[in-house]
Amino acid sequence: MKSIFKGKQIYVGIDIHKKSCDLKVLSSNLSLGNVVKLSPYNGDIIFKYLTKHFPGATYHCVYEAGFSGFWLQRQLTQLGIDCIVVNASDVPTSNKDAVYKNDKIDAIKLSKSLRADQLKGIYIPTKEEELARSLVRQRIKLNQTIKRYKNRIMSHYNFQGLSIDWNEGHMPKYWSRNKIQQLEQDALQRDDLAMVAYLDAIKSLREQELKSLRRIRQLSQRSQYKEVFERLIKIKGVGSITAMIFITELINMGRFKTFDKLQSFVGLIPSQHASSETDNRGHLTKRCNGIVKIALNQCAWSAVRFNSEMSAYYEEQKKRLRKSQFAIIKVMVKLLRKIRYEWHQVEISKV
């Protein structure tokens, strides 16, 4: 057995599920058996299966990025197996694959694409980088949940034929503690226990958000983030939270060899359909890191309001392009260049 596979290249497509995975194994020119299901699975189980059935070979594995994260890639890499994680949309797919799809076909497709060298792995963060990113994302999710509860409260008031008395005549973005107490007192007087429950949920979520905010501030002062963080917050329009979003999502500016690659990652390039003499450019590509894109958009609008240079640039682009949404994209690109420059200065100083 050892003489058969020793020195051979083995390509393994892994279709990941919550409690199981499907493996399809190929050699350089042969299909080695049927698709195998492993349940449960982890790096050790996959390693034992490969070394038992294909001993002495060099293994190359691939699976799609998704809910399972990068823990399996790290385990396989530690065991000496070459493993990449790919964006699902980067896997070559025919029309037949799209209309007839199952787990076995997905595993076969991955292994064939890996053997044909058609796949490029995405960036794999370290465990520490992944945990830092999860902390910042958790705060974003808390903020979104609070907004949903505010909308539920407004909907509940409308359903009851009532309205909230705002001094300014409209609902502010931030609900003060006093205002929440007033709403709670009003709900108790009306015996509206559903409203009391909504307000209790908001108070609890805001306490969690405050704790999360404190943890993010502590994270920003760690040695590996502090210098970049301090440079980014000096850019007009970039706040402490958005700076940490950029740091934890982009992670390493050096992985973007050119500004075009960074711009593509953030989603600031138009979709394109070119054929022969026609070249149609559409809206901004939807393939992007949406968290960075939203944060950059918020920073751009903030910069336009509080930075005279950016405000003048925005007005200039608005006159030229005749649309504010196009002008703000130009501001986002300009701001992204500044972020990249400041980040590079830190990396250069460490060399």
PEHU-V639808 format. One record per residue. N is the residue number from 1. SS is DSSP state (A for helix, B for strand, O for the rest). PSI is psi in degrees with one decimal (NA if undefined). OMEGA is omega in whole degrees, -180 to 180 (999 if undefined). Layout:
n=N ss=SS psi=PSI omega=OMEGA
n=N ss=SS psi=PSI omega=OMEGA
This chain:
n=1 ss=O psi=-44.6 omega=-178
n=2 ss=A psi=-37.3 omega=-178
n=3 ss=A psi=-24.4 omega=-178
n=4 ss=A psi=-45.7 omega=-172
n=5 ss=A psi=-8.2 omega=-178
n=6 ss=O psi=125.2 omega=180
n=7 ss=O psi=-2.4 omega=180
n=8 ss=O psi=155.0 omega=177
n=9 ss=B psi=123.5 omega=-179
n=10 ss=B psi=131.1 omega=-177
n=11 ss=B psi=124.9 omega=-173
n=12 ss=B psi=119.0 omega=173
n=13 ss=B psi=127.0 omega=-177
n=14 ss=B psi=119.2 omega=175
n=15 ss=B psi=111.8 omega=-170
n=16 ss=B psi=137.5 omega=171
n=17 ss=O psi=179.2 omega=-176
n=18 ss=O psi=-45.6 omega=-175
n=19 ss=O psi=-2.3 omega=-178
n=20 ss=O psi=170.0 omega=174
n=21 ss=B psi=151.6 omega=177
n=22 ss=B psi=131.1 omega=-178
n=23 ss=B psi=132.2 omega=171
n=24 ss=B psi=124.6 omega=-175
n=25 ss=B psi=132.3 omega=176
n=26 ss=B psi=149.1 omega=168
n=27 ss=O psi=-171.3 omega=-178
n=28 ss=O psi=-26.0 omega=-178
n=29 ss=O psi=5.2 omega=-177
n=30 ss=O psi=155.6 omega=170
n=31 ss=B psi=122.2 omega=-174
n=32 ss=O psi=83.0 omega=177
n=33 ss=O psi=-179.4 omega=-180
n=34 ss=O psi=173.9 omega=175
n=35 ss=O psi=132.3 omega=-177
n=36 ss=B psi=135.5 omega=177
n=37 ss=B psi=127.7 omega=176
n=38 ss=B psi=123.6 omega=180
n=39 ss=O psi=118.2 omega=-4
n=40 ss=O psi=-177.1 omega=-179
n=41 ss=O psi=154.2 omega=170
n=42 ss=O psi=-176.3 omega=-178
n=43 ss=A psi=-41.5 omega=-179
n=44 ss=A psi=-42.4 omega=-179
n=45 ss=A psi=-43.1 omega=179
n=46 ss=A psi=-41.7 omega=179
n=47 ss=A psi=-44.5 omega=180
n=48 ss=A psi=-38.8 omega=179
n=49 ss=A psi=-45.7 omega=-177
n=50 ss=A psi=-43.9 omega=-179
n=51 ss=A psi=-26.2 omega=178
n=52 ss=A psi=-43.9 omega=-175
n=53 ss=A psi=-23.7 omega=-179
n=54 ss=O psi=60.3 omega=-175
n=55 ss=O psi=145.0 omega=175
n=56 ss=O psi=-5.7 omega=-178
n=57 ss=O psi=167.7 omega=172
n=58 ss=B psi=124.6 omega=-172
n=59 ss=B psi=138.7 omega=175
n=60 ss=B psi=122.5 omega=-176
n=61 ss=B psi=156.0 omega=176
n=62 ss=B psi=143.4 omega=169
n=63 ss=B psi=163.2 omega=-176
n=64 ss=B psi=142.9 omega=176
n=65 ss=O psi=144.2 omega=-180
n=66 ss=O psi=-145.7 omega=-175
n=67 ss=O psi=-24.0 omega=-174
n=68 ss=O psi=-10.4 omega=176
n=69 ss=O psi=-149.4 omega=-173
n=70 ss=O psi=8.3 omega=-175
n=71 ss=A psi=-36.6 omega=-179
n=72 ss=A psi=-39.2 omega=178
n=73 ss=A psi=-41.4 omega=180
n=74 ss=A psi=-42.3 omega=180
n=75 ss=A psi=-46.6 omega=-179
n=76 ss=A psi=-38.3 omega=178
n=77 ss=A psi=-41.1 omega=178
n=78 ss=A psi=-27.1 omega=179
n=79 ss=O psi=3.5 omega=176
n=80 ss=O psi=14.0 omega=179
n=81 ss=O psi=130.1 omega=176
n=82 ss=B psi=118.5 omega=-177
n=83 ss=B psi=131.0 omega=176
n=84 ss=B psi=156.6 omega=175
n=85 ss=B psi=132.1 omega=-175
n=86 ss=B psi=154.9 omega=172
n=87 ss=O psi=130.9 omega=-176
n=88 ss=A psi=-33.7 omega=-179
n=89 ss=A psi=-10.1 omega=179
n=90 ss=A psi=-6.5 omega=-180
n=91 ss=O psi=121.5 omega=-180
n=92 ss=O psi=128.0 omega=-176
n=93 ss=O psi=131.1 omega=176
n=94 ss=O psi=169.9 omega=178
n=95 ss=A psi=-34.4 omega=178
n=96 ss=A psi=-40.1 omega=178
n=97 ss=A psi=-33.2 omega=-177
n=98 ss=A psi=-35.6 omega=-177
n=99 ss=A psi=-18.7 omega=178
n=100 ss=O psi=99.0 omega=-170
n=101 ss=O psi=134.3 omega=170
n=102 ss=O psi=178.0 omega=-174
n=103 ss=A psi=-40.4 omega=-179
n=104 ss=A psi=-43.1 omega=179
n=105 ss=A psi=-39.9 omega=179
n=106 ss=A psi=-43.7 omega=180
n=107 ss=A psi=-41.7 omega=178
n=108 ss=A psi=-43.4 omega=-179
n=109 ss=A psi=-42.0 omega=179
n=110 ss=A psi=-45.5 omega=-178
n=111 ss=A psi=-40.8 omega=179
n=112 ss=A psi=-41.6 omega=179
n=113 ss=A psi=-36.7 omega=177
n=114 ss=A psi=-44.7 omega=180
n=115 ss=A psi=-35.5 omega=-180
n=116 ss=O psi=2.0 omega=180
n=117 ss=O psi=40.5 omega=-179
n=118 ss=O psi=0.2 omega=-175
n=119 ss=O psi=141.8 omega=176
n=120 ss=O psi=124.0 omega=-178
n=121 ss=O psi=149.0 omega=176
n=122 ss=O psi=169.9 omega=-180
n=123 ss=O psi=132.6 omega=179
n=124 ss=O psi=112.6 omega=178
n=125 ss=O psi=157.2 omega=173
n=126 ss=O psi=167.7 omega=179
n=127 ss=A psi=-40.1 omega=-180
n=128 ss=A psi=-42.5 omega=179
n=129 ss=A psi=-38.1 omega=180
n=130 ss=A psi=-39.7 omega=179
n=131 ss=A psi=-38.4 omega=178
n=132 ss=A psi=-42.7 omega=179
n=133 ss=A psi=-39.1 omega=180
n=134 ss=A psi=-36.5 omega=179
n=135 ss=A psi=-46.1 omega=-179
n=136 ss=A psi=-40.2 omega=179
n=137 ss=A psi=-33.5 omega=179
n=138 ss=A psi=-37.8 omega=178
n=139 ss=A psi=-38.3 omega=178
n=140 ss=A psi=-43.4 omega=-179
n=141 ss=A psi=-38.2 omega=177
n=142 ss=A psi=-43.1 omega=180
n=143 ss=A psi=-40.3 omega=178
n=144 ss=A psi=-38.5 omega=179
n=145 ss=A psi=-39.1 omega=177
n=146 ss=A psi=-42.0 omega=178
n=147 ss=A psi=-39.4 omega=179
n=148 ss=A psi=-40.0 omega=179
n=149 ss=A psi=-35.0 omega=176
n=150 ss=A psi=-41.6 omega=178
n=151 ss=A psi=-36.7 omega=177
n=152 ss=A psi=-38.3 omega=178
n=153 ss=A psi=-44.9 omega=179
n=154 ss=A psi=-40.6 omega=178
n=155 ss=A psi=-39.7 omega=179
n=156 ss=A psi=-42.3 omega=178
n=157 ss=A psi=-43.7 omega=180
n=158 ss=A psi=-38.9 omega=-180
n=159 ss=A psi=-32.9 omega=180
n=160 ss=O psi=-1.7 omega=-178
n=161 ss=O psi=24.7 omega=-179
n=162 ss=O psi=170.1 omega=177
n=163 ss=O psi=153.7 omega=179
n=164 ss=O psi=133.7 omega=-179
n=165 ss=O psi=98.7 omega=176
n=166 ss=O psi=132.7 omega=-177
n=167 ss=O psi=-35.6 omega=-178
n=168 ss=O psi=-6.8 omega=180
n=169 ss=O psi=-1.2 omega=177
n=170 ss=O psi=165.1 omega=-177
n=171 ss=O psi=119.4 omega=178
n=172 ss=O psi=161.2 omega=179
n=173 ss=O psi=-31.9 omega=-179
n=174 ss=O psi=127.1 omega=177
n=175 ss=O psi=118.0 omega=-179
n=176 ss=O psi=161.7 omega=178
n=177 ss=A psi=-38.8 omega=179
n=178 ss=A psi=-39.1 omega=-179
n=179 ss=A psi=-39.3 omega=178
n=180 ss=A psi=-38.8 omega=177
n=181 ss=A psi=-39.2 omega=177
n=182 ss=A psi=-43.1 omega=179
n=183 ss=A psi=-37.8 omega=-180
n=184 ss=A psi=-42.7 omega=178
n=185 ss=A psi=-41.4 omega=179
n=186 ss=A psi=-40.5 omega=-180
n=187 ss=A psi=-39.2 omega=179
n=188 ss=A psi=-37.6 omega=178
n=189 ss=A psi=-33.9 omega=-180
n=190 ss=O psi=1.1 omega=-177
n=191 ss=O psi=37.5 omega=-180
n=192 ss=O psi=83.9 omega=-176
n=193 ss=A psi=-26.6 omega=176
n=194 ss=A psi=-42.4 omega=178
n=195 ss=A psi=-39.5 omega=178
n=196 ss=A psi=-40.9 omega=179
n=197 ss=A psi=-41.9 omega=177
n=198 ss=A psi=-45.3 omega=-178
n=199 ss=A psi=-37.0 omega=176
n=200 ss=A psi=-39.9 omega=179
n=201 ss=A psi=-42.2 omega=180
n=202 ss=A psi=-43.2 omega=180
n=203 ss=A psi=-42.4 omega=179
n=204 ss=A psi=-42.7 omega=-180
n=205 ss=A psi=-37.3 omega=180
n=206 ss=A psi=-32.6 omega=174
n=207 ss=A psi=-41.8 omega=177
n=208 ss=A psi=-39.8 omega=-180
n=209 ss=A psi=-39.3 omega=179
n=210 ss=A psi=-43.1 omega=177
n=211 ss=A psi=-41.1 omega=179
n=212 ss=A psi=-40.1 omega=179
n=213 ss=A psi=-41.1 omega=178
n=214 ss=A psi=-39.4 omega=179
n=215 ss=A psi=-37.9 omega=179
n=216 ss=A psi=-39.4 omega=178
n=217 ss=A psi=-38.3 omega=176
n=218 ss=A psi=-39.0 omega=178
n=219 ss=A psi=-38.7 omega=-178
n=220 ss=A psi=-18.6 omega=-178
n=221 ss=O psi=1.6 omega=175
n=222 ss=O psi=150.1 omega=-173
n=223 ss=A psi=-36.3 omega=-176
n=224 ss=A psi=-15.0 omega=-178
n=225 ss=A psi=-23.5 omega=-167
n=226 ss=A psi=-48.1 omega=-174
n=227 ss=A psi=-43.8 omega=178
n=228 ss=A psi=-41.6 omega=-180
n=229 ss=A psi=-47.0 omega=-178
n=230 ss=A psi=-32.0 omega=177
n=231 ss=A psi=-39.6 omega=-177
n=232 ss=A psi=-39.5 omega=-177
n=233 ss=O psi=-11.2 omega=175
n=234 ss=O psi=-15.1 omega=177
n=235 ss=O psi=125.1 omega=-179
n=236 ss=O psi=124.8 omega=-180
n=237 ss=O psi=-21.3 omega=-179
n=238 ss=O psi=120.6 omega=179
n=239 ss=O psi=-178.8 omega=-176
n=240 ss=A psi=-40.4 omega=-179
n=241 ss=A psi=-46.0 omega=-180
n=242 ss=A psi=-33.2 omega=176
n=243 ss=A psi=-42.3 omega=179
n=244 ss=A psi=-28.8 omega=174
n=245 ss=A psi=-46.9 omega=179
n=246 ss=A psi=-43.7 omega=-177
n=247 ss=A psi=-44.5 omega=-175
n=248 ss=A psi=-22.3 omega=179
n=249 ss=A psi=-42.4 omega=179
n=250 ss=A psi=-32.9 omega=173
n=251 ss=O psi=-59.9 omega=-175
n=252 ss=O psi=110.3 omega=-178
n=253 ss=A psi=-23.6 omega=-179
n=254 ss=A psi=-18.6 omega=-180
n=255 ss=A psi=-11.9 omega=175
n=256 ss=O psi=100.4 omega=-173
n=257 ss=O psi=-31.6 omega=179
n=258 ss=O psi=164.9 omega=177
n=259 ss=A psi=-31.8 omega=179
n=260 ss=A psi=-38.9 omega=179
n=261 ss=A psi=-40.4 omega=177
n=262 ss=A psi=-43.5 omega=179
n=263 ss=A psi=-38.6 omega=178
n=264 ss=A psi=-40.9 omega=180
n=265 ss=A psi=-39.1 omega=-179
n=266 ss=A psi=-20.4 omega=178
n=267 ss=O psi=31.6 omega=-180
n=268 ss=O psi=34.2 omega=174
n=269 ss=O psi=145.2 omega=-179
n=270 ss=B psi=151.5 omega=172
n=271 ss=B psi=151.3 omega=-174
n=272 ss=B psi=136.6 omega=175
n=273 ss=B psi=98.4 omega=-177
n=274 ss=B psi=138.1 omega=178
n=275 ss=B psi=125.3 omega=-180
n=276 ss=O psi=-116.2 omega=-177
n=277 ss=O psi=-4.2 omega=180
n=278 ss=B psi=143.0 omega=179
n=279 ss=B psi=93.5 omega=-177
n=280 ss=B psi=127.2 omega=177
n=281 ss=B psi=131.3 omega=-176
n=282 ss=B psi=-148.4 omega=-180
n=283 ss=B psi=170.8 omega=177
n=284 ss=B psi=142.4 omega=-178
n=285 ss=O psi=141.7 omega=178
n=286 ss=O psi=-11.6 omega=178
n=287 ss=O psi=103.5 omega=-176
n=288 ss=O psi=173.3 omega=169
n=289 ss=O psi=100.6 omega=-174
n=290 ss=A psi=-31.2 omega=-179
n=291 ss=A psi=-45.4 omega=179
n=292 ss=A psi=-40.6 omega=-178
n=293 ss=A psi=-44.8 omega=179
n=294 ss=A psi=-43.9 omega=180
n=295 ss=A psi=-40.4 omega=180
n=296 ss=A psi=-37.8 omega=177
n=297 ss=A psi=-42.1 omega=178
n=298 ss=A psi=-41.4 omega=179
n=299 ss=A psi=-38.3 omega=-179
n=300 ss=A psi=-45.3 omega=178
n=301 ss=A psi=-37.0 omega=177
n=302 ss=A psi=-41.5 omega=179
n=303 ss=A psi=-38.8 omega=179
n=304 ss=A psi=-36.6 omega=-179
n=305 ss=A psi=-35.7 omega=-170
n=306 ss=A psi=-2.6 omega=-180
n=307 ss=O psi=115.1 omega=-176
n=308 ss=A psi=-36.5 omega=180
n=309 ss=A psi=-47.2 omega=180
n=310 ss=A psi=-35.4 omega=179
n=311 ss=A psi=-43.4 omega=179
n=312 ss=A psi=-40.1 omega=179
n=313 ss=A psi=-41.1 omega=179
n=314 ss=A psi=-45.9 omega=-180
n=315 ss=A psi=-38.2 omega=178
n=316 ss=A psi=-46.5 omega=180
n=317 ss=A psi=-32.9 omega=179
n=318 ss=A psi=-39.8 omega=177
n=319 ss=A psi=-38.4 omega=-176
n=320 ss=A psi=-43.0 omega=-175
n=321 ss=A psi=-17.3 omega=176
n=322 ss=O psi=12.7 omega=176
n=323 ss=O psi=131.6 omega=-177
n=324 ss=A psi=-34.1 omega=-179
n=325 ss=A psi=-29.7 omega=175
n=326 ss=A psi=-37.6 omega=-179
n=327 ss=A psi=-39.5 omega=-179
n=328 ss=A psi=-28.0 omega=176
n=329 ss=A psi=-39.8 omega=177
n=330 ss=A psi=-39.6 omega=177
n=331 ss=A psi=-40.0 omega=178
n=332 ss=A psi=-42.8 omega=179
n=333 ss=A psi=-44.1 omega=180
n=334 ss=A psi=-41.4 omega=179
n=335 ss=A psi=-38.1 omega=178
n=336 ss=A psi=-36.4 omega=176
n=337 ss=A psi=-40.4 omega=179
n=338 ss=A psi=-42.0 omega=179
n=339 ss=A psi=-45.1 omega=-180
n=340 ss=A psi=-41.2 omega=-179
n=341 ss=A psi=-49.2 omega=-179
n=342 ss=A psi=-39.1 omega=179
n=343 ss=A psi=-42.6 omega=180
n=344 ss=A psi=-34.4 omega=179
n=345 ss=A psi=-37.1 omega=178
n=346 ss=A psi=-44.3 omega=-179
n=347 ss=A psi=-36.4 omega=178
n=348 ss=A psi=-39.5 omega=-179
n=349 ss=A psi=-22.0 omega=-179
n=350 ss=A psi=-12.6 omega=-179
n=351 ss=O psi=NA omega=999
